[in-house]
Amino acid sequence: MSSESAESAAEGRGAREGQSVVQARQEREAREEREARDAEAVSRFVERFASEMTEAGMQRMASRVFAALLADDDASMTSAELALALQISPAAVSGAINYLTQVSMVGRERDPGSRRDRYRLHNEIWYTTFASRDRVLTRWEQTLREGARTLGEHTPAGARIAETAAFFEFMQSELGAMMDRWEAHRKTLDLPAAEPSQGA
């Protein structure tokens, strides 16, 4: 092996060792933070954020289930775990999950070797949620434009609906540009990894 190859291999080994040291430190810090958590304070956060989402228009039980998943290290819980954490019935969990899957905020998966379903937040949850809203806005805009033509765009009702369609068209163009800016901005942030640590 040439001296250049040996030097390059040593640098690569050093970089990997440096990464493993950083990863080990991050995992240790995450473990210490989990152990230091105040369960009551976490529960208060879940209920407070759920209340904020409910006031913004989301169903109350769906808000609570979403907030509980958001506050879980794995972003993943079974129906029984959610029922226990939130002190609600399995039927209430089921109704909330149905709503959250319909609006693309939560996915459903099967535990390996089990018949139990596990509910998980999508990766990049807010990006995914707003991207799905973009598709909804497209359908609304198309339907509204048809409605405006049906009613007559120069009638009061037709003009109102045409303006609503124009608003959704504007929202779509702004949302797409904003999501692109977020992706670029996200790369500049020094955020801790959101993926669950090994042994979490």
C-alpha positions in Angstrom: 0.0 0.0 0.0 1.4 3.4 -0.9 2.0 6.1 1.7 -0.9 8.1 0.2 -3.3 5.2 0.4 -2.2 4.4 4.0 -2.7 8.1 4.9 -6.1 8.1 3.3 -7.2 4.9 5.0 -6.0 6.3 8.4 -8.0 9.5 7.8 -11.1 7.5 6.9 -10.7 5.4 10.0 -10.2 8.5 12.1 -13.3 10.1 10.7 -15.4 6.9 11.4 -14.0 6.7 15.0 -14.8 10.4 15.4 -18.3 9.8 14.2 -18.8 6.8 16.5 -17.6 8.9 19.5 -20.0 11.7 18.6 -22.8 9.2 18.2 -22.1 7.5 21.5 -22.1 10.9 23.2 -25.4 11.9 21.6 -26.9 8.5 22.6 -25.6 8.9 26.2 -27.0 12.5 26.4 -30.4 11.3 25.1 -30.5 8.5 27.6 -29.7 10.8 30.5 -32.4 13.3 29.3 -35.0 10.5 29.1 -34.1 9.3 32.7 -34.4 12.9 34.0 -37.8 13.5 32.5 -40.7 14.4 34.7 -43.5 12.2 33.5 -46.1 14.6 34.9 -44.5 17.5 33.0 -44.5 15.4 29.8 -48.2 14.7 30.3 -48.9 18.4 30.8 -47.1 19.2 27.6 -49.1 16.6 25.7 -52.4 18.0 27.0 -51.4 21.6 26.4 -50.3 21.0 22.8 -53.4 18.9 22.2 -55.5 21.8 23.5 -53.8 24.2 21.1 -54.5 21.9 18.1 -58.1 21.5 19.2 -58.6 25.2 19.4 -57.1 25.4 15.8 -59.9 23.0 14.7 -58.6 19.5 15.0 -60.7 16.9 16.7 -60.0 16.7 20.4 -59.1 13.0 20.7 -57.1 13.1 17.5 -55.1 16.1 18.9 -54.3 14.1 22.1 -53.2 11.0 20.2 -51.1 13.1 17.8 -49.5 15.0 20.7 -48.7 11.7 22.6 -47.0 10.3 19.5 -45.1 13.5 18.9 -43.8 13.3 22.5 -42.7 9.6 22.2 -39.0 9.0 21.4 -40.0 6.4 18.8 -42.9 8.5 17.5 -44.7 5.1 17.6 -47.2 3.5 20.0 -49.7 0.7 20.0 -53.4 1.2 20.7 -53.0 -0.2 24.2 -50.0 2.1 24.9 -52.0 5.2 23.7 -55.0 4.2 25.8 -52.9 3.8 28.9 -50.9 7.0 28.4 -54.0 9.1 27.7 -56.4 7.2 30.0 -58.9 6.8 27.2 -60.8 3.8 25.7 -59.5 1.7 22.8 -62.5 2.8 20.8 -61.5 6.5 21.3 -58.0 5.6 20.2 -59.4 3.9 17.1 -61.5 6.9 16.1 -58.6 9.3 16.6 -56.3 7.1 14.5 -58.8 6.8 11.7 -59.0 10.6 11.5 -55.1 11.0 11.7 -54.5 8.4 8.9 -57.1 10.0 6.7 -55.3 13.4 6.9 -51.9 11.7 6.4 -50.5 12.6 9.8 -50.1 9.0 11.1 -49.2 5.7 9.5 -50.2 2.2 10.6 -47.8 -0.7 10.7 -47.7 -4.2 12.1 -45.4 -5.2 15.0 -43.1 -8.0 13.7 -44.4 -11.4 14.8 -47.5 -9.8 16.3 -51.0 -9.1 15.4 -50.9 -5.7 17.0 -50.9 -2.6 15.0 -48.5 0.2 15.8 -49.2 3.8 14.9 -46.3 6.0 13.8 -45.8 9.6 12.9 -44.6 10.0 9.3 -41.0 11.2 8.8 -40.8 15.0 8.4 -44.4 15.1 9.7 -45.1 18.7 9.0 -43.6 18.6 5.5 -45.7 15.5 4.7 -48.8 17.1 6.2 -48.5 20.3 4.3 -47.6 18.5 1.1 -50.9 16.5 1.4 -52.7 19.8 1.9 -51.4 20.9 -1.4 -53.2 18.1 -3.1 -56.4 19.0 -1.2 -56.1 22.6 -2.3 -55.8 21.5 -5.9 -59.0 19.5 -5.7 -60.8 22.4 -4.0 -59.6 24.9 -6.5 -60.8 22.8 -9.4 -64.2 22.2 -7.8 -64.6 25.9 -6.9 -63.8 27.0 -10.5 -66.4 24.6 -11.8 -68.9 26.0 -9.3 -68.1 29.6 -10.3 -68.8 28.7 -14.0 -72.0 26.9 -13.0 -73.3 29.8 -11.0 -72.0 32.4 -13.4 -68.8 34.3 -12.5 -70.6 37.7 -12.6 -73.3 36.7 -10.1 -72.6 37.5 -6.5 -72.4 33.8 -5.6 -70.2 33.0 -8.6 -67.9 35.9 -8.0 -67.5 34.9 -4.3 -66.6 31.3 -5.3 -64.2 32.5 -8.1 -62.4 34.6 -5.5 -62.2 31.6 -3.2 -60.7 29.6 -6.0 -58.2 32.3 -6.8 -57.2 32.4 -3.1 -56.5 28.6 -3.1 -54.5 29.0 -6.3 -52.4 31.7 -4.6 -52.0 29.5 -1.5 -50.8 26.6 -3.5 -48.1 28.6 -5.3 -46.9 30.2 -2.0 -47.0 26.8 -0.2 -44.8 25.1 -2.8 -42.2 27.9 -2.7 -42.3 27.9 1.1 -41.7 24.2 1.3 -38.7 24.5 -1.1 -37.3 27.3 1.1 -37.8 25.1 4.2 -35.9 22.2 2.7 -33.0 24.6 2.0 -33.2 26.2 5.4 -33.4 22.9 7.2 -30.0 21.9 5.9 -28.4 24.9 7.5 -29.8 24.1 11.0 -27.8 22.3 13.7 -30.7 20.2 14.9 -30.3 17.0 17.0 -31.4 13.9 15.1 -35.1 13.1 15.5 -34.6 9.4 14.9 -34.9 7.3 18.0 -31.6 6.2 19.6 -30.7 2.5 19.7 -31.8 1.0 23.0 -34.4 3.8 23.4 
